[in-house]
C-alpha cells in the first residue's frame, strides 16, 4: 500500500462515520446524490438544509432503514451490520404511533433489546438502567405513564432516554428540537453536550439556523448533495448558506442580519 492509500485508510479507520458515494433515489429521482462524508469522533454535528434536501433520508439510508441505490457507509470502520451496538437513533416524533398502549419505561427499555437479544426478558438490572436514563432527561416521575398521555416535549425526552440507555458511540437524531418547549430544548442541548464531553459522536438533523453556531461544533450543509461539511466556524458562512438554500433565506446571526438573497 502506498503512502497516499495508507493515509486514506488511517483517516477512515479513525473516523466515526465514513460515507462514500451514497445515493438514494425514488422513482429514478435522487433524494440524495453521491454523498461523501467523513465525521470525526467526538463532535456534535448539525445536518442543515432546506425542506426536501434529503436530511432525514441521509440518516435513514446510513442506518439501512431505507434502501440505498449506491454507496457504502462505515461506523468506526465497520458496516452497519457489525456496528449496530455502536449506534443510537432518535427518529422524528411524528413517525411513531403514540397511541400504542405502552409505558414510558417500557419504551426506554426497548433501547436495550439490541444487547439483550429478543429472547431474553429485561430484568431488574435493565429496569435500573432505564430509570437512570429517565433521570438524565428529567422523566423519572413519568416512568409508568402511558405514552399517549405525554406532551410533545415529554415524548421527545422519552425518545432521548431510549437512545441514552443504549450507551452508543454514535447517535443519529432526526429533528429532536421540533415543536418542543424552551425548557425541553435546553435540557436536550445539555444532554448532547454531555455526550460530546464523553467522547460520543452526535449527528442532528436541525432546522433553526440561528442556533447552529451556539449548539454545534461541526456542520454539514446538504441540498441533495453535500454543499460543505466541517467545523462550524469555517463552514457556516453566508456564502455556503446562500449556496445551500438558493438565496431564499435570511440568516440572523446574533443582532446582525446577514442577507442571503442574491441580486
C-alpha positions in Angstrom: 0.0 0.0 0.0 1.5 3.4 -1.0 1.7 6.3 1.4 -1.4 8.0 0.0 -3.6 4.9 0.4 -2.2 4.4 3.9 -3.2 7.9 4.8 -6.7 7.4 3.4 -7.1 4.1 5.3 -5.9 5.7 8.6 -8.3 8.6 8.1 -11.2 6.2 7.5 -10.3 4.0 10.5 -10.2 7.0 12.8 -13.5 8.5 11.6 -16.7 7.9 13.5 -18.6 7.9 10.2 -17.5 7.5 6.6 -19.9 7.7 3.8 -18.8 7.1 0.2 -20.9 7.8 -3.0 -24.2 7.3 -1.1 -27.2 7.8 -3.4 -30.9 7.2 -2.7 -33.5 7.5 -5.5 -37.3 7.4 -5.5 -38.8 6.7 -8.9 -35.5 7.4 -10.6 -35.3 10.9 -8.9 -32.4 11.2 -6.4 -33.3 12.2 -2.9 -29.6 12.3 -2.0 -26.9 12.1 -4.6 -23.3 10.9 -4.4 -22.8 11.8 -0.8 -19.3 11.7 0.5 -18.9 12.5 4.2 -16.3 12.0 6.9 -17.2 12.8 10.5 -14.5 12.6 13.2 -15.3 11.1 16.6 -16.4 13.3 19.5 -18.2 16.1 17.5 -21.7 17.4 17.8 -22.8 17.9 14.2 -25.9 19.6 12.7 -27.2 18.4 9.3 -28.7 21.6 7.8 -30.6 22.3 4.6 -33.9 23.3 3.1 -37.1 21.1 3.1 -36.7 18.3 0.7 -32.9 18.4 0.9 -32.6 14.8 2.0 -31.6 15.3 5.6 -33.8 12.5 7.1 -33.1 10.3 4.0 -29.4 10.6 4.7 -29.8 9.3 8.3 -32.2 6.5 7.3 -30.1 5.3 4.4 -27.0 5.3 6.7 -28.9 3.1 9.2 -30.3 0.9 6.4 -33.9 1.9 7.3 -34.5 2.6 3.6 -32.8 1.0 0.6 -29.6 2.6 -0.8 -29.3 2.9 -4.6 -25.5 3.1 -4.3 -22.7 3.7 -1.9 -21.1 2.5 1.3 -21.3 3.6 5.0 -18.9 2.7 7.8 -19.2 3.3 11.5 -15.8 3.3 13.2 -14.6 1.3 10.3 -17.4 -1.3 10.3 -20.5 -1.8 8.2 -23.8 -1.3 9.9 -24.4 -5.0 10.4 -21.3 -5.2 12.5 -21.8 -1.9 14.3 -25.4 -2.0 15.4 -24.4 -1.9 19.1 -22.4 1.3 18.5 -25.3 3.2 17.0 -28.2 5.0 18.7 -31.1 6.5 16.8 -33.8 9.1 17.8 -36.4 9.2 15.0 -38.9 12.0 14.3 -41.7 12.0 16.8 -44.3 12.1 14.0 -43.1 8.7 12.8 -44.3 6.9 15.9 -47.8 5.7 16.9 -48.1 7.4 20.3 -51.5 5.8 20.9 -49.8 2.4 21.2 -50.6 1.1 24.8 -47.2 1.0 26.5 -45.5 2.9 29.3 -42.6 5.3 29.3 -40.2 2.9 31.0 -41.1 0.1 28.5 -40.2 2.4 25.6 -36.9 3.2 27.2 -36.1 -0.4 27.9 -36.6 -1.2 24.2 -33.3 0.6 23.7 -31.6 -2.4 25.4 -33.1 -5.1 23.2 -30.1 -4.9 20.9 -27.8 -6.0 23.7 -30.3 -8.4 25.3 -31.5 -10.1 22.2 -35.2 -10.7 21.5 -35.4 -13.9 23.6 -34.1 -12.6 26.9 -36.7 -10.6 29.0 -35.5 -7.4 30.6 -34.9 -7.8 34.3 -34.1 -5.7 37.4 -30.8 -4.5 36.0 -32.3 -3.4 32.7 -35.0 -1.6 34.5 -32.4 0.2 36.7 -30.6 1.3 33.6 -33.8 2.6 32.0 -34.7 4.5 35.2 -31.2 6.1 35.2 -31.7 7.2 31.6 -35.1 8.7 32.5 -33.5 10.6 35.4 -30.9 12.0 33.0 -33.8 13.6 30.9 -35.9 14.6 33.9 -38.6 12.0 33.2 -38.2 9.6 36.2 -41.6 10.7 37.6 -43.3 9.6 34.4 -41.9 6.1 34.2 -45.3 4.3 34.5 -47.2 6.9 32.5 -48.8 5.7 29.2 -47.0 7.3 26.3 -50.4 8.5 24.9 -50.6 10.9 27.9 -47.3 12.7 27.2 -46.8 16.1 25.9 -44.6 16.7 22.8 -41.6 17.6 24.9 -42.1 14.6 27.2 -42.3 12.3 24.2 -39.0 13.7 22.9 -37.3 13.3 26.3 -38.6 9.6 26.3 -37.0 9.0 22.9 -33.8 10.6 24.1 -33.7 8.3 27.2 -34.2 5.3 25.0 -31.2 6.3 23.0 -29.1 7.1 26.1 -29.8 3.7 27.6 -28.1 2.1 24.6 -24.8 3.7 25.6 -23.9 4.0 21.9 -20.7 5.6 20.4 -22.5 7.5 17.7 -26.0 8.9 17.8 -28.3 10.0 15.0 -31.2 12.3 16.0 -33.9 13.4 13.5 -35.2 16.8 14.5 -35.1 16.4 18.3 -35.9 20.1 18.8 -39.0 20.1 16.6 -42.1 21.5 18.4 -40.6 21.3 21.9 -40.8 24.0 24.6 -37.7 26.1 25.6 -37.1 24.1 28.8 -37.0 20.8 26.9 -34.7 22.3 24.2 -32.3 23.5 26.9 -32.4 20.0 28.5 -31.7 18.3 25.2 -28.8 20.6 24.4 -27.3 19.9 27.8 -27.5 16.2 27.2 -26.0 16.5 23.7 -23.1 18.4 25.2 -22.6 15.8 27.9 -22.5 13.1 25.2 -19.8 15.0 23.3 -17.9 15.5 26.5 -17.8 11.7 27.0 -16.4 11.3 23.5 -19.6 10.3 21.8 -20.4 11.5 18.2 -23.8 13.0 17.7 -25.4 13.9 14.3 -28.6 16.0 14.5 -31.0 17.0 11.7 -31.6 20.6 12.6 -33.7 23.5 11.2 -33.1 26.5 13.3 -30.2 28.4 11.6 -30.0 30.9 14.5 -28.8 28.2 17.0 -26.4 26.3 14.9 -23.3 28.2 16.0 -24.4 28.0 19.6 -25.2 24.3 19.7 -22.9 22.6 17.2 -19.1 22.5 16.7 -19.5 20.7 13.3 -22.0 21.2 10.5 -22.9 19.5 7.2 -24.9 21.7 4.7 -27.0 19.5 2.5 -29.2 20.0 -0.5 -29.5 16.6 -2.2 -25.7 16.8 -2.4 -23.3 17.9 0.3 -22.6 21.6 -0.1 -19.9 21.8 2.6 -19.0 19.9 5.8 -16.6 20.6 8.6 -16.1 22.8 11.7 -19.0 25.2 12.2 -16.7 28.3 12.4 -15.3 27.5 8.9 -18.4 26.1 7.1 -21.4 28.0 8.4 -20.8 31.1 6.3 -23.3 33.3 4.3 -21.7 32.1 1.1 -22.2 28.4 1.9 -25.7 29.1 3.2 -26.6 31.0 0.1 -25.5 28.1 -2.0 -27.4 25.6 0.2 -30.7 27.5 0.3 -30.6 29.1 -3.2 -30.7 32.6 -1.7 -34.2 32.1 -0.3 -33.4 32.7 3.4 -32.2 35.4 5.7 -29.8 34.2 8.4 -29.8 36.1 11.6 -26.5 36.0 13.5 -26.7 37.5 16.9 -28.1 41.0 16.4 -26.9 41.4 12.8 -28.9 40.2 9.8 -26.9 38.6 7.1 -29.0 38.6 3.9 -28.7 35.5 1.7 -30.8 36.8 -1.1 -28.5 37.4 -4.0 -29.1 40.3 -6.5 
